[in-house]
Amino acid sequence: MPTSKKLKEQEPGEEPLAAEERVYGKKRSRLLQRYQGQFVALYQGRVVGHGPNDEDLARQMFEKFGDAPFLIQRVEKEPTVYEVPSPEVMR
């Protein structure tokens, strides 16, 4: 099972997932050209998987990398924002 290696582009003191999010932002325009509407998985700054279903993609990534930090993100022009009520509102 792979250990959590430091991302090549990771800034000193930066959390691995934050580094993957930053790399996604840098690659976003290229990803839109190739994967628009799909989910992509990034691991150590590289696209390591893609597909139409985030749950299937997550399952594949956990099988491949275990609990190592990877990012799954939907590639879209305008990011979807989900509004989730706080637990206090639900009572």
N, CA, C and O atoms as a Tinker XYZ file with bonds, in Angstrom:
   364  protein
     1  N      0.850000   -1.180000    0.000000    73     2
     2  CA     0.000000    0.000000    0.000000    64     1     3
     3  C      0.893000    1.239000    0.000000    63     2     4     5
     4  O      1.821000    1.315000    0.806000    81     3
     5  N      0.643000    2.207000   -0.874000    73     3     6
     6  CA     1.516000    3.373000   -0.946000    64     5     7
     7  C      1.429000    4.234000    0.300000    63     6     8     9
     8  O      0.380000    4.354000    0.933000    81     7
     9  N      2.553000    4.822000    0.627000    73     7    10
    10  CA     2.540000    5.775000    1.739000    64     9    11
    11  C      2.297000    7.152000    1.166000    63    10    12    13
    12  O      2.372000    7.352000   -0.046000    81    11
    13  N      2.011000    8.086000    2.022000    73    11    14
    14  CA     1.726000    9.448000    1.576000    64    13    15
    15  C      3.035000   10.147000    1.228000    63    14    16    17
    16  O      3.711000   10.685000    2.104000    81    15
    17  N      3.387000   10.137000   -0.055000    73    15    18
    18  CA     4.591000   10.836000   -0.509000    64    17    19
    19  C      4.267000   12.307000   -0.661000    63    18    20    21
    20  O      3.116000   12.695000   -0.862000    81    19
    21  N      5.302000   13.111000   -0.562000    73    19    22
    22  CA     5.109000   14.552000   -0.713000    64    21    23
    23  C      4.960000   14.881000   -2.198000    63    22    24    25
    24  O      5.780000   14.466000   -3.016000    81    23
    25  N      3.933000   15.611000   -2.532000    73    23    26
    26  CA     3.669000   16.053000   -3.890000    64    25    27
    27  C      4.810000   16.957000   -4.347000    63    26    28    29
    28  O      5.236000   17.861000   -3.628000    81    27
    29  N      5.297000   16.689000   -5.570000    73    27    30
    30  CA     6.396000   17.477000   -6.111000    64    29    31
    31  C      6.127000   18.970000   -6.036000    63    30    32    33
    32  O      7.018000   19.753000   -5.705000    81    31
    33  N      4.910000   19.358000   -6.341000    73    31    34
    34  CA     4.553000   20.775000   -6.370000    64    33    35
    35  C      4.021000   21.275000   -5.034000    63    34    36    37
    36  O      3.534000   22.402000   -4.943000    81    35
    37  N      4.110000   20.451000   -4.002000    73    35    38
    38  CA     3.579000   20.826000   -2.693000    64    37    39
    39  C      4.467000   21.876000   -2.041000    63    38    40    41
    40  O      5.689000   21.732000   -1.995000    81    39
    41  N      3.850000   22.914000   -1.546000    73    39    42
    42  CA     4.560000   23.984000   -0.860000    64    41    43
    43  C      4.956000   23.500000    0.536000    63    42    44    45
    44  O      4.268000   22.652000    1.103000    81    43
    45  N      6.052000   24.020000    1.103000    73    43    46
    46  CA     6.435000   23.632000    2.462000    64    45    47
    47  C      5.293000   23.900000    3.443000    63    46    48    49
    48  O      4.734000   24.997000    3.469000    81    47
    49  N      4.956000   22.908000    4.234000    73    47    50
    50  CA     3.893000   23.033000    5.227000    64    49    51
    51  C      2.488000   22.896000    4.682000    63    50    52    53
    52  O      1.529000   22.930000    5.453000    81    51
    53  N      2.336000   22.741000    3.375000    73    51    54
    54  CA     1.013000   22.624000    2.759000    64    53    55
    55  C      0.491000   21.194000    2.914000    63    54    56    57
    56  O      1.234000   20.230000    2.730000    81    55
    57  N     -0.773000   21.073000    3.248000    73    55    58
    58  CA    -1.400000   19.760000    3.358000    64    57    59
    59  C     -1.504000   19.124000    1.965000    63    58    60    61
    60  O     -1.717000   19.833000    0.982000    81    59
    61  N     -1.358000   17.805000    1.870000    73    59    62
    62  CA    -1.403000   17.138000    0.557000    64    61    63
    63  C     -2.677000   17.414000   -0.238000    63    62    64    65
    64  O     -2.606000   17.644000   -1.446000    81    63
    65  N     -3.833000   17.395000    0.410000    73    63    66
    66  CA    -5.081000   17.631000   -0.310000    64    65    67
    67  C     -5.161000   19.068000   -0.821000    63    66    68    69
    68  O     -5.666000   19.309000   -1.917000    81    67
    69  N     -4.670000   20.015000   -0.037000    73    67    70
    70  CA    -4.642000   21.413000   -0.480000    64    69    71
    71  C     -3.735000   21.550000   -1.702000    63    70    72    73
    72  O     -4.036000   22.319000   -2.615000    81    71
    73  N     -2.646000   20.819000   -1.721000    73    71    74
    74  CA    -1.746000   20.855000   -2.872000    64    73    75
    75  C     -2.442000   20.295000   -4.115000    63    74    76    77
    76  O     -2.299000   20.843000   -5.208000    81    75
    77  N     -3.193000   19.207000   -3.947000    73    75    78
    78  CA    -3.929000   18.634000   -5.090000    64    77    79
    79  C     -4.971000   19.637000   -5.610000    63    78    80    81
    80  O     -5.154000   19.765000   -6.821000    81    79
    81  N     -5.646000   20.340000   -4.705000    73    79    82
    82  CA    -6.630000   21.338000   -5.114000    64    81    83
    83  C     -5.957000   22.480000   -5.874000    63    82    84    85
    84  O     -6.504000   22.979000   -6.857000    81    83
    85  N     -4.787000   22.887000   -5.424000    73    83    86
    86  CA    -4.064000   23.950000   -6.099000    64    85    87
    87  C     -3.628000   23.504000   -7.497000    63    86    88    89
    88  O     -3.734000   24.266000   -8.459000    81    87
    89  N     -3.143000   22.276000   -7.602000    73    87    90
    90  CA    -2.733000   21.736000   -8.903000    64    89    91
    91  C     -3.947000   21.657000   -9.830000    63    90    92    93
    92  O     -3.849000   21.983000  -11.013000    81    91
    93  N     -5.093000   21.223000   -9.293000    73    91    94
    94  CA    -6.314000   21.183000  -10.105000    64    93    95
    95  C     -6.606000   22.572000  -10.676000    63    94    96    97
    96  O     -6.920000   22.705000  -11.859000    81    95
    97  N     -6.503000   23.592000   -9.848000    73    95    98
    98  CA    -6.747000   24.955000  -10.308000    64    97    99
    99  C     -5.805000   25.365000  -11.427000    63    98   100   101
   100  O     -6.214000   26.043000  -12.370000    81    99
   101  N     -4.560000   24.961000  -11.328000    73    99   102
   102  CA    -3.582000   25.287000  -12.365000    64   101   103
   103  C     -3.875000   24.561000  -13.673000    63   102   104   105
   104  O     -3.638000   25.101000  -14.754000    81   103
   105  N     -4.389000   23.337000  -13.576000    73   103   106
   106  CA    -4.631000   22.507000  -14.760000    64   105   107
   107  C     -6.063000   22.616000  -15.276000    63   106   108   109
   108  O     -6.412000   21.988000  -16.275000    81   107
   109  N     -6.880000   23.400000  -14.610000    73   107   110
   110  CA    -8.315000   23.419000  -14.881000    64   109   111
   111  C     -8.659000   23.676000  -16.346000    63   110   112   113
   112  O     -9.517000   22.987000  -16.897000    81   111
   113  N     -8.022000   24.636000  -16.985000    73   111   114
   114  CA    -8.386000   24.941000  -18.378000    64   113   115
   115  C     -8.082000   23.762000  -19.297000    63   114   116   117
   116  O     -8.857000   23.475000  -20.209000    81   115
   117  N     -6.973000   23.081000  -19.070000    73   115   118
   118  CA    -6.663000   21.893000  -19.882000    64   117   119
   119  C     -7.612000   20.745000  -19.565000    63   118   120   121
   120  O     -8.012000   19.992000  -20.453000    81   119
   121  N     -7.966000   20.622000  -18.299000    73   119   122
   122  CA    -8.897000   19.560000  -17.910000    64   121   123
   123  C    -10.271000   19.795000  -18.528000    63   122   124   125
   124  O    -10.937000   18.843000  -18.933000    81   123
   125  N    -10.697000   21.047000  -18.603000    73   123   126
   126  CA   -11.987000   21.364000  -19.222000    64   125   127
   127  C    -12.024000   20.929000  -20.682000    63   126   128   129
   128  O    -13.050000   20.439000  -21.154000    81   127
   129  N    -10.934000   21.099000  -21.391000    73   127   130
   130  CA   -10.883000   20.712000  -22.799000    64   129   131
   131  C    -11.042000   19.196000  -22.971000    63   130   132   133
   132  O    -11.630000   18.731000  -23.947000    81   131
   133  N    -10.516000   18.447000  -22.023000    73   131   134
   134  CA   -10.495000   16.992000  -22.179000    64   133   135
   135  C    -11.581000   16.251000  -21.389000    63   134   136   137
   136  O    -12.105000   15.240000  -21.857000    81   135
   137  N    -11.919000   16.746000  -20.201000    73   135   138
   138  CA   -12.783000   15.985000  -19.286000    64   137   139
   139  C    -14.050000   16.717000  -18.856000    63   138   140   141
   140  O    -14.665000   16.318000  -17.867000    81   139
   141  N    -14.464000   17.769000  -19.554000    73   139   142
   142  CA   -15.616000   18.554000  -19.097000    64   141   143
   143  C    -16.827000   17.666000  -18.841000    63   142   144   145
   144  O    -17.205000   16.841000  -19.672000    81   143
   145  N    -17.431000   17.859000  -17.657000    73   143   146
   146  CA   -18.608000   17.095000  -17.269000    64   145   147
   147  C    -18.285000   15.784000  -16.577000    63   146   148   149
   148  O    -19.186000   15.129000  -16.054000    81   147
   149  N    -17.018000   15.386000  -16.563000    73   147   150
   150  CA   -16.615000   14.153000  -15.901000    64   149   151
   151  C    -15.961000   14.482000  -14.563000    63   150   152   153
   152  O    -15.685000   15.641000  -14.255000    81   151
   153  N    -15.726000   13.455000  -13.790000    73   151   154
   154  CA   -14.954000   13.577000  -12.560000    64   153   155
   155  C    -13.530000   13.135000  -12.869000    63   154   156   157
   156  O    -13.318000   12.178000  -13.613000    81   155
   157  N    -12.554000   13.837000  -12.296000    73   155   158
   158  CA   -11.160000   13.440000  -12.426000    64   157   159
   159  C    -10.598000   13.171000  -11.040000    63   158   160   161
   160  O    -11.030000   13.764000  -10.051000    81   159
   161  N     -9.636000   12.274000  -10.986000    73   159   162
   162  CA    -8.918000   11.987000   -9.746000    64   161   163
   163  C     -7.485000   12.451000   -9.929000    63   162   164   165
   164  O     -6.833000   12.093000  -10.910000    81   163
   165  N     -6.990000   13.250000   -8.988000    73   163   166
   166  CA    -5.605000   13.696000   -9.001000    64   165   167
   167  C     -4.876000   13.083000   -7.823000    63   166   168   169
   168  O     -5.377000   13.070000   -6.699000    81   167
   169  N     -3.695000   12.579000   -8.097000    73   167   170
   170  CA    -2.836000   11.994000   -7.068000    64   169   171
   171  C     -1.416000   12.418000   -7.381000    63   170   172   173
   172  O     -0.912000   12.167000   -8.476000    81   171
   173  N     -0.776000   13.054000   -6.429000    73   171   174
   174  CA     0.578000   13.579000   -6.577000    64   173   175
   175  C      0.710000   14.466000   -7.808000    63   174   176   177
   176  O      1.708000   14.415000   -8.526000    81   175
   177  N     -0.324000   15.284000   -8.039000    73   175   178
   178  CA    -0.289000   16.272000   -9.098000    64   177   179
   179  C     -0.592000   15.755000  -10.488000    63   178   180   181
   180  O     -0.464000   16.493000  -11.464000    81   179
   181  N     -0.992000   14.499000  -10.592000    73   179   182
   182  CA    -1.278000   13.906000  -11.900000    64   181   183
   183  C     -2.704000   13.386000  -11.951000    63   182   184   185
   184  O     -3.243000   12.934000  -10.941000    81   183
   185  N     -3.315000   13.451000  -13.133000    73   183   186
   186  CA    -4.627000   12.842000  -13.330000    64   185   187
   187  C     -4.397000   11.336000  -13.410000    63   186   188   189
   188  O     -3.684000   10.851000  -14.288000    81   187
   189  N     -5.008000   10.610000  -12.487000    73   187   190
   190  CA    -4.808000    9.159000  -12.427000    64   189   191
   191  C     -6.083000    8.386000  -12.724000    63   190   192   193
   192  O     -6.082000    7.155000  -12.718000    81   191
   193  N     -7.177000    9.106000  -12.984000    73   191   194
   194  CA    -8.427000    8.453000  -13.333000    64   193   195
   195  C     -9.479000    9.479000  -13.676000    63   194   196   197
   196  O     -9.377000   10.645000  -13.295000    81   195
   197  N    -10.493000    9.035000  -14.399000    73   195   198
   198  CA   -11.609000    9.912000  -14.733000    64   197   199
   199  C    -12.816000    9.061000  -15.069000    63   198   200   201
   200  O    -12.684000    7.882000  -15.399000    81   199
   201  N    -13.994000    9.663000  -14.982000    73   199   202
   202  CA   -15.216000    8.953000  -15.313000    64   201   203
   203  C    -16.440000    9.766000  -14.970000    63   202   204   205
   204  O    -16.330000   10.839000  -14.377000    81   203
   205  N    -17.614000    9.266000  -15.339000    73   203   206
   206  CA   -18.855000   10.006000  -15.133000    64   205   207
   207  C    -19.423000    9.895000  -13.719000    63   206   208   209
   208  O    -20.318000   10.656000  -13.353000    81   207
   209  N    -18.912000    8.955000  -12.920000    73   207   210
   210  CA   -19.492000    8.689000  -11.599000    64   209   211
   211  C    -18.422000    8.832000  -10.526000    63   210   212   213
   212  O    -17.419000    8.119000  -10.549000    81   211
   213  N    -18.629000    9.751000   -9.587000    73   211   214
   214  CA   -17.621000    9.992000   -8.554000    64   213   215
   215  C    -17.459000    8.823000   -7.587000    63   214   216   217
   216  O    -16.355000    8.567000   -7.106000    81   215
   217  N    -18.542000    8.115000   -7.301000    73   215   218
   218  CA   -18.443000    6.986000   -6.370000    64   217   219
   219  C    -17.642000    5.838000   -6.971000    63   218   220   221
   220  O    -16.821000    5.228000   -6.286000    81   219
   221  N    -17.875000    5.539000   -8.252000    73   219   222
   222  CA   -17.097000    4.498000   -8.919000    64   221   223
   223  C    -15.622000    4.884000   -8.988000    63   222   224   225
   224  O    -14.739000    4.055000   -8.771000    81   223
   225  N    -15.374000    6.144000   -9.292000    73   223   226
   226  CA   -13.996000    6.624000   -9.384000    64   225   227
   227  C    -13.317000    6.547000   -8.022000    63   226   228   229
   228  O    -12.163000    6.129000   -7.932000    81   227
   229  N    -14.009000    6.941000   -6.972000    73   227   230
   230  CA   -13.446000    6.871000   -5.619000    64   229   231
   231  C    -13.108000    5.427000   -5.253000    63   230   232   233
   232  O    -12.053000    5.160000   -4.677000    81   231
   233  N    -13.995000    4.509000   -5.583000    73   231   234
   234  CA   -13.747000    3.101000   -5.282000    64   233   235
   235  C    -12.469000    2.623000   -5.988000    63   234   236   237
   236  O    -11.641000    1.934000   -5.392000    81   235
   237  N    -12.323000    2.998000   -7.260000    73   235   238
   238  CA   -11.124000    2.620000   -8.016000    64   237   239
   239  C     -9.862000    3.212000   -7.386000    63   238   240   241
   240  O     -8.836000    2.538000   -7.295000    81   239
   241  N     -9.939000    4.466000   -6.953000    73   239   242
   242  CA    -8.766000    5.126000   -6.377000    64   241   243
   243  C     -8.399000    4.522000   -5.031000    63   242   244   245
   244  O     -7.215000    4.364000   -4.731000    81   243
   245  N     -9.405000    4.175000   -4.201000    73   243   246
   246  CA    -9.100000    3.532000   -2.921000    64   245   247
   247  C     -8.472000    2.157000   -3.141000    63   246   248   249
   248  O     -7.573000    1.757000   -2.402000    81   247
   249  N     -8.947000    1.435000   -4.161000    73   247   250
   250  CA    -8.341000    0.140000   -4.479000    64   249   251
   251  C     -6.896000    0.311000   -4.933000    63   250   252   253
   252  O     -6.040000   -0.510000   -4.604000    81   251
   253  N     -6.623000    1.359000   -5.674000    73   251   254
   254  CA    -5.293000    1.582000   -6.239000    64   253   255
   255  C     -4.322000    2.204000   -5.237000    63   254   256   257
   256  O     -3.163000    1.794000   -5.167000    81   255
   257  N     -4.791000    3.208000   -4.447000    73   255   258
   258  CA    -3.895000    3.978000   -3.591000    64   257   259
   259  C     -4.151000    3.827000   -2.096000    63   258   260   261
   260  O     -3.409000    4.387000   -1.288000    81   259
   261  N     -5.175000    3.090000   -1.715000    73   259   262
   262  CA    -5.493000    2.959000   -0.296000    64   261   263
   263  C     -5.976000    4.283000    0.264000    63   262   264   265
   264  O     -6.744000    4.999000   -0.378000    81   263
   265  N     -5.518000    4.602000    1.467000    73   263   266
   266  CA    -6.004000    5.839000    2.099000    64   265   267
   267  C     -5.080000    7.025000    1.846000    63   266   268   269
   268  O     -5.132000    8.006000    2.588000    81   267
   269  N     -4.245000    6.960000    0.828000    73   267   270
   270  CA    -3.392000    8.100000    0.458000    64   269   271
   271  C     -4.271000    9.272000    0.017000    63   270   272   273
   272  O     -5.351000    9.056000   -0.533000    81   271
   273  N     -3.826000   10.504000    0.251000    73   271   274
   274  CA    -4.654000   11.656000   -0.130000    64   273   275
   275  C     -4.716000   11.837000   -1.650000    63   274   276   277
   276  O     -3.694000   12.017000   -2.313000    81   275
   277  N     -5.924000   11.786000   -2.174000    73   275   278
   278  CA    -6.152000   12.077000   -3.585000    64   277   279
   279  C     -7.386000   12.961000   -3.671000    63   278   280   281
   280  O     -8.194000   13.013000   -2.743000    81   279
   281  N     -7.523000   13.655000   -4.795000    73   279   282
   282  CA    -8.632000   14.579000   -4.979000    64   281   283
   283  C     -9.520000   14.077000   -6.105000    63   282   284   285
   284  O     -9.028000   13.697000   -7.167000    81   283
   285  N    -10.825000   14.076000   -5.874000    73   283   286
   286  CA   -11.781000   13.818000   -6.944000    64   285   287
   287  C    -12.597000   15.083000   -7.103000    63   286   288   289
   288  O    -13.176000   15.599000   -6.146000    81   287
   289  N    -12.631000   15.574000   -8.337000    73   287   290
   290  CA   -13.276000   16.855000   -8.615000    64   289   291
   291  C    -14.047000   16.753000   -9.924000    63   290   292   293
   292  O    -13.556000   16.172000  -10.892000    81   291
   293  N    -15.247000   17.311000   -9.957000    73   291   294
   294  CA   -16.004000   17.379000  -11.211000    64   293   295
   295  C    -15.439000   18.528000  -12.036000    63   294   296   297
   296  O    -15.249000   19.632000  -11.525000    81   295
   297  N    -15.174000   18.271000  -13.298000    73   295   298
   298  CA   -14.608000   19.277000  -14.187000    64   297   299
   299  C    -15.761000   20.003000  -14.866000    63   298   300   301
   300  O    -16.461000   19.437000  -15.705000    81   299
   301  N    -15.950000   21.267000  -14.489000    73   299   302
   302  CA   -17.050000   22.056000  -15.043000    64   301   303
   303  C    -16.644000   23.523000  -15.092000    63   302   304   305
   304  O    -15.806000   23.979000  -14.314000    81   303
   305  N    -17.257000   24.254000  -16.027000    73   303   306
   306  CA   -16.915000   25.670000  -16.192000    64   305   307
   307  C    -17.196000   26.463000  -14.930000    63   306   308   309
   308  O    -16.344000   27.221000  -14.466000    81   307
   309  N    -18.374000   26.294000  -14.379000    73   307   310
   310  CA   -18.758000   26.964000  -13.140000    64   309   311
   311  C    -18.908000   25.901000  -12.065000    63   310   312   313
   312  O    -19.767000   25.027000  -12.186000    81   311
   313  N    -18.092000   25.953000  -11.011000    73   311   314
   314  CA   -18.185000   24.933000   -9.964000    64   313   315
   315  C    -19.577000   24.887000   -9.333000    63   314   316   317
   316  O    -20.184000   25.926000   -9.073000    81   315
   317  N    -20.067000   23.694000   -9.096000    73   315   318
   318  CA   -21.343000   23.507000   -8.417000    64   317   319
   319  C    -21.154000   23.806000   -6.938000    63   318   320   321
   320  O    -20.208000   23.328000   -6.313000    81   319
   321  N    -22.048000   24.589000   -6.393000    73   319   322
   322  CA   -22.017000   24.907000   -4.970000    64   321   323
   323  C    -23.232000   24.258000   -4.330000    63   322   324   325
   324  O    -24.365000   24.474000   -4.759000    81   323
   325  N    -22.985000   23.468000   -3.309000    73   323   326
   326  CA   -24.073000   22.785000   -2.610000    64   325   327
   327  C    -24.363000   23.519000   -1.317000    63   326   328   329
   328  O    -23.452000   23.808000   -0.541000    81   327
   329  N    -25.627000   23.821000   -1.084000    73   327   330
   330  CA   -26.028000   24.448000    0.161000    64   329   331
   331  C    -26.581000   23.363000    1.078000    63   330   332   333
   332  O    -27.587000   22.719000    0.780000    81   331
   333  N    -25.904000   23.184000    2.182000    73   331   334
   334  CA   -26.296000   22.166000    3.150000    64   333   335
   335  C    -26.648000   22.870000    4.450000    63   334   336   337
   336  O    -25.825000   23.601000    5.002000    81   335
   337  N    -27.862000   22.659000    4.943000    73   335   338
   338  CA   -28.227000   23.340000    6.196000    64   337   339
   339  C    -27.394000   22.829000    7.362000    63   338   340   341
   340  O    -27.013000   21.659000    7.401000    81   339
   341  N    -27.120000   23.705000    8.296000    73   339   342
   342  CA   -26.365000   23.304000    9.471000    64   341   343
   343  C    -27.241000   22.385000   10.339000    63   342   344   345
   344  O    -28.467000   22.423000   10.231000    81   343
   345  N    -26.629000   21.573000   11.187000    73   343   346
   346  CA   -27.415000   20.678000   12.052000    64   345   347
   347  C    -28.394000   21.430000   12.938000    63   346   348   349
   348  O    -29.459000   20.905000   13.265000    81   347
   349  N    -28.047000   22.662000   13.335000    73   347   350
   350  CA   -28.932000   23.430000   14.204000    64   349   351
   351  C    -30.243000   23.767000   13.484000    63   350   352   353
   352  O    -31.298000   23.812000   14.116000    81   351
   353  N    -30.187000   24.002000   12.179000    73   351   354
   354  CA   -31.385000   24.322000   11.402000    64   353   355
   355  C    -32.272000   23.098000   11.267000    63   354   356   357
   356  O    -33.492000   23.225000   11.172000    81   355
   357  N    -31.678000   21.922000   11.256000    73   355   358
   358  CA   -32.420000   20.681000   11.042000    64   357   359
   359  C    -33.236000   20.266000   12.266000    63   358   360   361
   360  O    -34.127000   19.426000   12.144000    81   359
   361  N    -32.964000   20.816000   13.410000    73   359   362
   362  CA   -33.657000   20.400000   14.639000    64   361   363
   363  C    -35.056000   20.903000   14.704000    63   362   364
   364  O    -35.764000   20.636000   15.675000    81   363
